[in-house]
């Protein structure tokens, strides 16, 4: 279903700042995460504790401009998990989004900018390995 080459996407991701509830088999209550990019096929959730790839969950969110009172509740699968350096979080693909929901989501996302690249934090080893400028050496 989502066996695309890693360099090809079905749709451009768009920048969002949207709360999402995630329901998994491991926790009794919904977990609150923030989506920072979204496409009609999936989303990225910021979290310092990403779930393992292939984990299936239920994702619930309500785009700010949507038909009144409507929340999207979708099955999703974790397809990318990143922690540590860089931007911690997890990429998810929607498993059961309808064509109607995809069109509505595409319309809402149209005109939104793509997400900006996130800067990676420097590790302490890269900071200590920087050369000392000549003028900084005391005589």
C-alpha positions in Angstrom: 0.0 0.0 0.0 2.8 2.5 0.8 5.7 0.8 -0.9 6.9 4.0 -2.7 10.5 4.7 -3.3 11.9 6.7 -0.4 12.6 9.6 -2.7 9.1 9.9 -4.2 6.0 11.3 -2.4 2.4 11.0 -3.6 1.7 14.6 -2.4 3.5 17.6 -1.2 3.6 17.8 2.6 2.2 21.1 4.0 3.1 22.9 7.2 0.5 22.7 10.0 0.4 23.2 13.7 -2.5 21.0 14.8 -3.3 18.9 17.9 -3.9 15.2 17.3 -5.0 12.5 19.6 -3.4 9.1 19.1 -4.9 5.9 20.4 -2.7 2.9 20.6 -2.8 -0.6 22.1 -0.2 0.4 24.7 -2.0 3.2 26.6 -5.5 3.3 28.0 -6.1 7.0 27.2 -5.6 9.0 24.0 -2.1 10.7 23.7 -1.9 14.3 22.6 0.7 15.0 19.9 1.2 18.0 17.5 1.2 17.5 13.8 3.7 19.7 12.1 3.2 18.6 8.5 0.3 17.0 6.8 -0.7 15.6 3.4 -3.8 13.8 2.2 -1.9 10.5 2.7 -0.3 11.0 6.1 1.3 13.3 8.7 4.3 13.9 10.9 3.8 14.0 14.7 6.4 15.7 16.9 7.2 13.6 20.0 10.3 12.8 22.0 9.0 9.2 22.4 8.1 7.9 18.9 6.5 4.6 18.5 8.1 1.8 16.5 7.7 1.5 12.8 4.8 -0.7 11.7 2.8 0.2 14.9 -0.9 0.7 14.0 -2.9 3.4 15.8 -6.0 5.5 15.5 -5.3 9.2 14.8 -8.0 11.9 15.5 -7.7 15.5 14.4 -9.9 18.4 13.2 -8.4 20.7 10.6 -9.3 24.4 11.5 -11.3 24.8 8.4 -13.4 21.8 8.0 -17.1 21.1 7.7 -18.8 22.0 11.0 -18.2 19.6 13.9 -16.4 17.1 11.8 -13.3 15.3 13.1 -11.2 12.9 11.1 -10.7 9.6 12.8 -8.4 7.4 10.8 -6.4 4.2 11.2 -2.7 5.0 10.6 0.6 3.2 10.6 4.0 4.5 11.8 6.3 4.4 8.8 9.1 6.4 10.1 10.4 7.0 13.6 13.1 9.4 14.6 14.6 10.2 18.0 17.7 11.7 19.5 19.4 14.3 17.3 17.4 16.2 14.7 13.6 16.4 14.9 12.2 13.7 17.1 8.8 12.3 16.0 7.1 9.8 13.8 5.7 9.8 10.3 2.4 8.1 9.8 0.5 6.9 6.7 -3.3 6.9 6.7 -4.7 3.4 6.1 -8.4 4.1 5.6 -8.9 7.7 4.4 -11.7 7.9 1.9 -11.3 9.7 -1.5 -13.8 12.3 -0.3 -11.8 13.0 2.8 -8.6 13.2 0.7 -10.1 15.7 -1.7 -11.4 17.8 1.2 -8.0 17.7 3.0 -6.2 18.6 -0.3 -8.5 21.6 -0.7 -7.8 22.8 2.8 -4.0 22.3 2.4 -3.8 24.1 -1.0 -1.8 27.3 -0.6 -0.2 26.3 2.7 3.6 26.3 2.5 5.7 23.2 2.8 7.4 22.6 6.2 10.7 24.3 6.7 13.7 22.0 7.2 14.4 21.5 10.9 17.9 22.3 12.1 19.8 19.5 13.7 21.2 20.1 17.1 25.0 19.9 17.3 26.2 17.1 19.4 28.6 17.8 22.2 31.3 15.8 20.4 31.1 18.0 17.3 31.3 21.1 19.4 34.4 20.0 21.2 36.1 18.8 18.0 36.0 22.2 16.4 39.5 23.7 15.8 40.5 26.6 18.1 41.2 29.8 16.1 44.8 30.9 16.2 43.9 34.3 17.7 42.1 32.6 20.6 45.2 30.8 21.9 46.6 32.7 24.9 50.4 33.2 24.9 
